[in-house]
């Protein structure tokens, strides 16, 4: 049988594992809260044309990304983006 040397005590290990579990739970909750919208979702919500929304999703300053062949944006990022006033030039 092999003897293992433990450099710290069991209570410290249990505490570290408990903290790790709490962090994992927090991350899981945040992941569950993510909601993505598509171009069609924004068309329905705004009443804008699909071409206008496609142009918006293609802008560098708009928080969209490609998920396979579909452009998506995280809902809270879209709301934050719409909260910044922009003027047509």
C-alpha positions in Angstrom: 0.0 0.0 0.0 1.3 3.5 -0.9 1.4 6.2 1.8 0.1 9.6 0.6 1.4 12.8 2.1 -1.3 15.4 2.7 0.1 19.0 2.9 -3.1 20.5 4.4 -5.8 19.5 6.7 -9.1 18.0 5.8 -11.2 21.0 7.0 -9.3 23.3 4.6 -10.0 20.9 1.7 -13.7 20.7 2.6 -13.9 24.5 2.8 -12.2 24.8 -0.7 -14.6 22.3 -2.2 -17.6 24.0 -0.7 -16.5 27.3 -2.2 -15.9 25.7 -5.5 -19.4 24.2 -5.5 -20.9 27.6 -4.7 -19.0 29.1 -7.7 -20.2 26.3 -10.0 -23.8 26.9 -8.8 -23.4 30.7 -9.6 -22.1 30.0 -13.1 -24.9 27.5 -13.8 -27.5 30.1 -12.8 -26.0 32.7 -15.0 -25.9 30.3 -18.0 -29.6 29.5 -17.4 -30.4 33.2 -17.5 -28.9 33.7 -21.0 -31.5 34.4 -23.6 -30.6 34.8 -27.3 -32.6 36.6 -29.9 -32.4 36.2 -33.7 -32.9 38.6 -36.5 -36.5 37.5 -36.9 -37.1 38.1 -33.1 -35.8 41.7 -33.4 -37.9 42.2 -36.6 -41.0 41.2 -34.7 -40.2 43.3 -31.6 -39.3 46.5 -33.5 -41.4 46.3 -36.6 -38.3 47.1 -38.7 -37.7 45.5 -42.0 -35.5 42.4 -42.1 -32.9 44.3 -44.2 -32.6 47.0 -41.5 -32.2 44.4 -38.7 -29.7 42.4 -40.8 -27.7 45.6 -41.2 -27.9 46.2 -37.5 -26.7 42.7 -36.7 -23.7 43.1 -39.1 -22.6 46.4 -37.4 -19.3 46.1 -35.5 -20.7 47.9 -32.5 -23.8 45.6 -32.2 -23.4 42.6 -29.9 -24.2 39.8 -32.3 -22.4 36.7 -33.3 -22.8 33.8 -35.6 -24.2 30.6 -34.2 -23.7 28.2 -37.0 -25.5 29.9 -39.9 -27.7 32.0 -37.7 -26.9 35.4 -36.3 -27.9 35.7 -32.6 -27.5 38.3 -29.9 -27.8 37.9 -26.1 -31.0 39.7 -25.0 -29.5 41.8 -22.2 -26.7 42.9 -24.5 -29.3 44.0 -27.1 -31.2 45.9 -24.5 -28.0 47.6 -23.3 -27.1 48.5 -27.0 -30.6 50.0 -27.6 -30.2 52.1 -24.4 -27.4 54.1 -26.1 -28.8 56.9 -28.3 -27.7 56.7 -31.9 -28.5 59.2 -34.7 -28.8 58.5 -38.4 -26.0 60.2 -40.3 
